[in-house]
Amino acid sequence: MTFEQIYQQSVAEWNALWGGDKPCILVGTATCGRAAGALDILEVIHEELARQRIEAIVIQVGCIGLCYAEPIIDIIKPGQPHILYGNLTTKVVPQLIEDYLIKDNPRPDLALGYIGEGELDGIPKLFELPVLKSQKRLILRNCGFIDPENIKHYIANGGYSGLVKALGMTPGGIIEEIRKAGLRGRGGAGFPTWQKWSLCRRSLGKEKYIICNADEGDPGAFMNRALLESDPHSVLEGMVIGAYTIGANNGYVYCRAEYPLALERLTVALRQMEEYGLLGDDILGSGFGFHMEIKEGAGAFVCGEETALMASIEGRRGMPRSRPPFPASSGLWGKPTNINNVETWAGVTLIMQRGGEWYSQYGNEKSKGTRTFSLAGKVRRTGLIEVPLGIKLGEIIHEIGGGITASKDFKAVQTGGPSGGCLPATMIDSPVDYESLTAAGSIMGSGGLVVMDEDTCMVDIAKYFLSFTQAESCGKCVPCRVGTRQMLNILERICNGDGAPGDIELLEKLANTVKSTSLCGLGQTAPNPVLTTIRYFRDEYEAHIKERRCPACVCKKLISFYILPDKCQGCGICLRNCPAEAISGGKKMIHVIDQSKCIKCGTCLDVCPTRFSAVVKVSGKEIEVPEKPIPVGTHFNHNLG
């Protein structure tokens, strides 16, 4: 069967799916959906359809990106638009099915939005919602709308047309198309993809390798996982195009074992590619052969570095090596190797399907195209987003993300994962592109965006991210192994109230030394959180050291909890919930916290009724309170500022 025949067959099945006389229900069952209960929702849908004797098609799809609204389902009645419903429960779903599929009530109170022509009373258009309006869904175009385990869904939506086009071009022509697109690596420093491919193609040797780096290990990052779970063929198509371009006949997808669903869907996708002649000895009758397999990583963060990744594939301990030689000339088993990350390969697919000039219309002069980010932290609408490069930070946080939770003030955002930098609220109008982030002391990295509010201690955040990179250091080179440990020791002392004059300067000196002398990218970027927090939040470091005070009241050794005598009503809620039994007092008695027993867990603050607000958390000062419980209403002066 020719590819044209495969395409026509896929389109016919796709059109029959949406144009038939049966309703379709799409259920988002990527990891985020499953964590929110999507599989239970799926089971209830099948049960309710059987009970109501409704013939419907139920399809499991990937992540549409609205993780804050999971679990999500999409219902399409014949002749009607898609209506997406979010924040569903197993109790609500049966009523929704009855109301909409039987009684024709679309339940606007449960709907997120709709996709289609015309107007629906009480339901907004999905892509006009603030969370989606500023986005440009190019890489994520299929996510949440196709069955990731059905290759025909992908082909019917233009899938593998880029490969067909590439097989009719010269390798030089493909590289030129990638150059015109301006695609830069989406996994780290943003090296131009066409240059990387050119170097590998020119390298001598008949045996070459292609690798997809899917070893996503950043705290708060899930872009690669979501794409592999939702649209694996978009990544694999790009890899075959890259292999043809550089002359590679073998490739690997290096994906961490902690991504079981992504691995499962990749395995299915590879098997389908072989069945359809899109992988193997003679792809689509072109004479070009390419074989691919999956290598499961053990979860070491350092294996995201390409030389450590290759060592892991070879069966050795994942440790980086010095360069040169670069992988393009001597990589996997000493052979020329090209490594790109998940999103880069998906970008290659898109460029070959629609053209380099089309792709370059998005972004700005030096940073072309779009970028996927995982938006996490203290933001109202967390999820997977895709925006044109050059968009301002404020638009992402306040318009797409919906602003900060609990009506708090925005304080900082961490870009680029644990090796990135913390940028302050004053940089809210900064564009998100490679050059701007680098100038600010951060990096684009793999695409994590962790938003922080006024209750975040920036010294503690620096300690948190550095503790991660320090623990993940392979230990091969002294600057990273020893330098990060010494930096972490200083940060721990500062957070414990034991900081000393000169600690800030010593931290800067150590950070710059580690940055300039470490062997690989992990050590070279690990100091970024420390350097940027000192650069933008130096006053917080000084408060910890000079005043023994944590301005955000986060660092446990520097905070205390008190019960205010003039507000305590002696209800006993805090006493009953204190895990350390540090609170004393009886009914209608002003309660007292024994500071020697208090473990600073904050439970008393959390459970105290808001109508009383009798518990306060302070840092750097003491509040005069009774030494022992006294009757409620007893006058007592305290020095609360």
Buried (B, 14 or more C-beta within 10 A) or exposed (E): EEBEEBBEBBBEBBEEBEEEEBBBBBBBBBBBBBEBBBBBBBEBBEBBBEEEEBEBBBBBBBBBBBBBBBBBBBBBBEEBBBBBBBBBEBEBBBEBBBBBBEEEEBBEEBBBBBBBEEEBEEBBBBEEBEBBEBBBBBBBBBBBBBBBBBBBBBBBBBBBBBBBBBBEBEBEEBBBBBBBBBBBBBBBBBBBBBBBBBBBBEBEEEBBBBBBBBBBBBBBBBBBBBBBBBBBBBBBBBBBBBBBBBBBBBBBBBBBEBBEBBBBBBBBBBEBBEEBBBBBEEBBEBEBBBBBEBBBBEBBBBBBBBBBBBBBBEEEEBBBEEEEBBBBBBBBEEBBBBBBBBBBBBBBBBBBBBBBEBBBEBBBEBBBBBBBBBBBBBBBBBBBBBBBBBBBBBBBBBBBBBBBBEEBEBBBBBBBBBBBBBBBBEBBEBBBBBBBBBEBBBBBBBBBBBBBBBBBBBBBBBBBBBBBBBEBBBEBBEBBBBBBBBBBEBBBBBBBBBBEEEBBEEBBEBBEBBBEBBBBBBBBBBBBBBBBBBBBBEEBBBBBBEBBBBBBBBBBEBBBBBBBBBBBBBBBBBBEBBEBEBBBBEEBBBBBBBEEEBEBBBBBBEBBEEEBEBBBBBBBEEBEBBEEBBEBEEEBEBEBE
